[in-house]
Amino acid sequence: MTAITPAKELMIVFSLLFFVTVLASCFFPS
């Protein structure tokens, strides 16, 4: 983990979290 580009890593983590949330909402509709 590089401290030079924290924004890029944060964006990757956020996009992964969003992708997992969308998948969960598709598989488990409330």
N, CA, C and O atoms as a Maestro MAE file, in Angstrom:
{
 s_m_m2io_version
 :::
 2.0.0
}

f_m_ct {
 s_m_title
 :::
 protein
 m_atom[120] {
  # First column is atom index #
  i_m_mmod_type
  r_m_x_coord
  r_m_y_coord
  r_m_z_coord
  i_m_residue_number
  s_m_chain_name
  s_m_pdb_residue_name
  s_m_pdb_atom_name
  i_m_atomic_number
  :::
  1 25 0.842 -1.192 0.000 1 A "MET " " N  " 7
  2 3 0.000 0.000 0.000 1 A "MET " " CA " 6
  3 2 0.880 1.246 0.000 1 A "MET " " C  " 6
  4 15 1.676 1.470 0.912 1 A "MET " " O  " 8
  5 25 0.714 2.040 -1.040 2 A "THR " " N  " 7
  6 3 1.550 3.235 -1.162 2 A "THR " " CA " 6
  7 2 0.825 4.441 -0.583 2 A "THR " " C  " 6
  8 15 -0.383 4.597 -0.763 2 A "THR " " O  " 8
  9 25 1.560 5.283 0.105 3 A "ALA " " N  " 7
  10 3 0.958 6.471 0.714 3 A "ALA " " CA " 6
  11 2 0.951 7.637 -0.269 3 A "ALA " " C  " 6
  12 15 0.520 8.740 0.066 3 A "ALA " " O  " 8
  13 25 1.435 7.380 -1.496 4 A "ILE " " N  " 7
  14 3 1.498 8.450 -2.500 4 A "ILE " " CA " 6
  15 2 0.129 8.654 -3.133 4 A "ILE " " C  " 6
  16 15 -0.277 9.787 -3.395 4 A "ILE " " O  " 8
  17 25 -0.578 7.564 -3.376 5 A "THR " " N  " 7
  18 3 -1.890 7.680 -4.008 5 A "THR " " CA " 6
  19 2 -2.959 7.022 -3.132 5 A "THR " " C  " 6
  20 15 -3.414 5.918 -3.432 5 A "THR " " O  " 8
  21 25 -3.358 7.695 -2.055 6 A "PRO " " N  " 7
  22 3 -4.405 7.126 -1.198 6 A "PRO " " CA " 6
  23 2 -5.785 7.274 -1.819 6 A "PRO " " C  " 6
  24 15 -6.691 6.489 -1.541 6 A "PRO " " O  " 8
  25 25 -5.934 8.295 -2.668 7 A "ALA " " N  " 7
  26 3 -7.238 8.551 -3.281 7 A "ALA " " CA " 6
  27 2 -7.596 7.429 -4.251 7 A "ALA " " C  " 6
  28 15 -8.749 7.001 -4.311 7 A "ALA " " O  " 8
  29 25 -6.610 6.954 -5.011 8 A "LYS " " N  " 7
  30 3 -6.880 5.897 -5.995 8 A "LYS " " CA " 6
  31 2 -7.279 4.607 -5.294 8 A "LYS " " C  " 6
  32 15 -8.220 3.933 -5.712 8 A "LYS " " O  " 8
  33 25 -6.556 4.263 -4.219 9 A "GLU " " N  " 7
  34 3 -6.886 3.041 -3.486 9 A "GLU " " CA " 6
  35 2 -8.249 3.167 -2.826 9 A "GLU " " C  " 6
  36 15 -9.002 2.195 -2.759 9 A "GLU " " O  " 8
  37 25 -8.573 4.369 -2.334 10 A "LEU " " N  " 7
  38 3 -9.869 4.588 -1.701 10 A "LEU " " CA " 6
  39 2 -10.973 4.436 -2.736 10 A "LEU " " C  " 6
  40 15 -12.031 3.884 -2.436 10 A "LEU " " O  " 8
  41 25 -10.738 4.919 -3.950 11 A "MET " " N  " 7
  42 3 -11.736 4.787 -5.014 11 A "MET " " CA " 6
  43 2 -11.936 3.325 -5.390 11 A "MET " " C  " 6
  44 15 -13.058 2.901 -5.671 11 A "MET " " O  " 8
  45 25 -10.844 2.546 -5.397 12 A "ILE " " N  " 7
  46 3 -10.948 1.123 -5.724 12 A "ILE " " CA " 6
  47 2 -11.770 0.397 -4.662 12 A "ILE " " C  " 6
  48 15 -12.635 -0.418 -4.979 12 A "ILE " " O  " 8
  49 25 -11.486 0.706 -3.396 13 A "VAL " " N  " 7
  50 3 -12.226 0.064 -2.306 13 A "VAL " " CA " 6
  51 2 -13.693 0.469 -2.357 13 A "VAL " " C  " 6
  52 15 -14.577 -0.361 -2.142 13 A "VAL " " O  " 8
  53 25 -13.956 1.749 -2.643 14 A "PHE " " N  " 7
  54 3 -15.335 2.238 -2.687 14 A "PHE " " CA " 6
  55 2 -16.099 1.599 -3.838 14 A "PHE " " C  " 6
  56 15 -17.268 1.244 -3.683 14 A "PHE " " O  " 8
  57 25 -15.452 1.449 -4.994 15 A "SER " " N  " 7
  58 3 -16.121 0.835 -6.144 15 A "SER " " CA " 6
  59 2 -16.391 -0.650 -5.883 15 A "SER " " C  " 6
  60 15 -17.420 -1.183 -6.298 15 A "SER " " O  " 8
  61 25 -15.453 -1.314 -5.188 16 A "LEU " " N  " 7
  62 3 -15.669 -2.719 -4.838 16 A "LEU " " CA " 6
  63 2 -16.842 -2.851 -3.875 16 A "LEU " " C  " 6
  64 15 -17.665 -3.756 -4.007 16 A "LEU " " O  " 8
  65 25 -16.912 -1.938 -2.900 17 A "LEU " " N  " 7
  66 3 -18.006 -1.971 -1.947 17 A "LEU " " CA " 6
  67 2 -19.334 -1.737 -2.652 17 A "LEU " " C  " 6
  68 15 -20.335 -2.381 -2.338 17 A "LEU " " O  " 8
  69 25 -19.337 -0.805 -3.611 18 A "PHE " " N  " 7
  70 3 -20.552 -0.520 -4.369 18 A "PHE " " CA " 6
  71 2 -20.975 -1.728 -5.198 18 A "PHE " " C  " 6
  72 15 -22.160 -2.053 -5.272 18 A "PHE " " O  " 8
  73 25 -19.996 -2.394 -5.825 19 A "PHE " " N  " 7
  74 3 -20.278 -3.568 -6.639 19 A "PHE " " CA " 6
  75 2 -20.875 -4.688 -5.802 19 A "PHE " " C  " 6
  76 15 -21.824 -5.350 -6.223 19 A "PHE " " O  " 8
  77 25 -20.312 -4.898 -4.607 20 A "VAL " " N  " 7
  78 3 -20.825 -5.939 -3.710 20 A "VAL " " CA " 6
  79 2 -22.235 -5.597 -3.236 20 A "VAL " " C  " 6
  80 15 -23.084 -6.478 -3.102 20 A "VAL " " O  " 8
  81 25 -22.478 -4.311 -2.982 21 A "THR " " N  " 7
  82 3 -23.809 -3.887 -2.534 21 A "THR " " CA " 6
  83 2 -24.845 -4.119 -3.623 21 A "THR " " C  " 6
  84 15 -25.956 -4.568 -3.339 21 A "THR " " O  " 8
  85 25 -24.489 -3.817 -4.870 22 A "VAL " " N  " 7
  86 3 -25.408 -4.030 -5.990 22 A "VAL " " CA " 6
  87 2 -25.675 -5.517 -6.183 22 A "VAL " " C  " 6
  88 15 -26.810 -5.923 -6.431 22 A "VAL " " O  " 8
  89 25 -24.624 -6.326 -6.068 23 A "LEU " " N  " 7
  90 3 -24.806 -7.773 -6.196 23 A "LEU " " CA " 6
  91 2 -25.711 -8.302 -5.091 23 A "LEU " " C  " 6
  92 15 -26.581 -9.137 -5.342 23 A "LEU " " O  " 8
  93 25 -25.509 -7.817 -3.872 24 A "ALA " " N  " 7
  94 3 -26.317 -8.275 -2.744 24 A "ALA " " CA " 6
  95 2 -27.775 -7.864 -2.934 24 A "ALA " " C  " 6
  96 15 -28.684 -8.633 -2.622 24 A "ALA " " O  " 8
  97 25 -27.998 -6.651 -3.446 25 A "SER " " N  " 7
  98 3 -29.371 -6.189 -3.652 25 A "SER " " CA " 6
  99 2 -30.036 -6.979 -4.774 25 A "SER " " C  " 6
  100 15 -31.255 -7.144 -4.776 25 A "SER " " O  " 8
  101 25 -29.246 -7.467 -5.725 26 A "CYS " " N  " 7
  102 3 -29.815 -8.271 -6.811 26 A "CYS " " CA " 6
  103 2 -30.174 -9.671 -6.314 26 A "CYS " " C  " 6
  104 15 -31.214 -10.224 -6.674 26 A "CYS " " O  " 8
  105 25 -29.295 -10.234 -5.481 27 A "PHE " " N  " 7
  106 3 -29.532 -11.585 -4.994 27 A "PHE " " CA " 6
  107 2 -30.533 -11.617 -3.848 27 A "PHE " " C  " 6
  108 15 -31.316 -12.558 -3.721 27 A "PHE " " O  " 8
  109 25 -30.501 -10.572 -3.007 28 A "PHE " " N  " 7
  110 3 -31.406 -10.524 -1.860 28 A "PHE " " CA " 6
  111 2 -32.253 -9.255 -1.908 28 A "PHE " " C  " 6
  112 15 -31.952 -8.280 -1.218 28 A "PHE " " O  " 8
  113 25 -33.313 -9.264 -2.720 29 A "PRO " " N  " 7
  114 3 -34.184 -8.085 -2.790 29 A "PRO " " CA " 6
  115 2 -34.986 -7.926 -1.504 29 A "PRO " " C  " 6
  116 15 -35.598 -8.879 -1.021 29 A "PRO " " O  " 8
  117 25 -34.978 -6.724 -0.959 30 A "SER " " N  " 7
  118 3 -35.685 -6.499 0.304 30 A "SER " " CA " 6
  119 2 -37.161 -6.181 0.028 30 A "SER " " C  " 6
  120 15 -37.930 -5.958 0.963 30 A "SER " " O  " 8
  :::
 }
 m_bond[119] {
  # First column is bond index #
  i_m_from
  i_m_to
  i_m_order
  :::
  1 1 2 1
  2 2 3 1
  3 3 4 2
  4 3 5 1
  5 5 6 1
  6 6 7 1
  7 7 8 2
  8 7 9 1
  9 9 10 1
  10 10 11 1
  11 11 12 2
  12 11 13 1
  13 13 14 1
  14 14 15 1
  15 15 16 2
  16 15 17 1
  17 17 18 1
  18 18 19 1
  19 19 20 2
  20 19 21 1
  21 21 22 1
  22 22 23 1
  23 23 24 2
  24 23 25 1
  25 25 26 1
  26 26 27 1
  27 27 28 2
  28 27 29 1
  29 29 30 1
  30 30 31 1
  31 31 32 2
  32 31 33 1
  33 33 34 1
  34 34 35 1
  35 35 36 2
  36 35 37 1
  37 37 38 1
  38 38 39 1
  39 39 40 2
  40 39 41 1
  41 41 42 1
  42 42 43 1
  43 43 44 2
  44 43 45 1
  45 45 46 1
  46 46 47 1
  47 47 48 2
  48 47 49 1
  49 49 50 1
  50 50 51 1
  51 51 52 2
  52 51 53 1
  53 53 54 1
  54 54 55 1
  55 55 56 2
  56 55 57 1
  57 57 58 1
  58 58 59 1
  59 59 60 2
  60 59 61 1
  61 61 62 1
  62 62 63 1
  63 63 64 2
  64 63 65 1
  65 65 66 1
  66 66 67 1
  67 67 68 2
  68 67 69 1
  69 69 70 1
  70 70 71 1
  71 71 72 2
  72 71 73 1
  73 73 74 1
  74 74 75 1
  75 75 76 2
  76 75 77 1
  77 77 78 1
  78 78 79 1
  79 79 80 2
  80 79 81 1
  81 81 82 1
  82 82 83 1
  83 83 84 2
  84 83 85 1
  85 85 86 1
  86 86 87 1
  87 87 88 2
  88 87 89 1
  89 89 90 1
  90 90 91 1
  91 91 92 2
  92 91 93 1
  93 93 94 1
  94 94 95 1
  95 95 96 2
  96 95 97 1
  97 97 98 1
  98 98 99 1
  99 99 100 2
  100 99 101 1
  101 101 102 1
  102 102 103 1
  103 103 104 2
  104 103 105 1
  105 105 106 1
  106 106 107 1
  107 107 108 2
  108 107 109 1
  109 109 110 1
  110 110 111 1
  111 111 112 2
  112 111 113 1
  113 113 114 1
  114 114 115 1
  115 115 116 2
  116 115 117 1
  117 117 118 1
  118 118 119 1
  119 119 120 2
  :::
 }
}
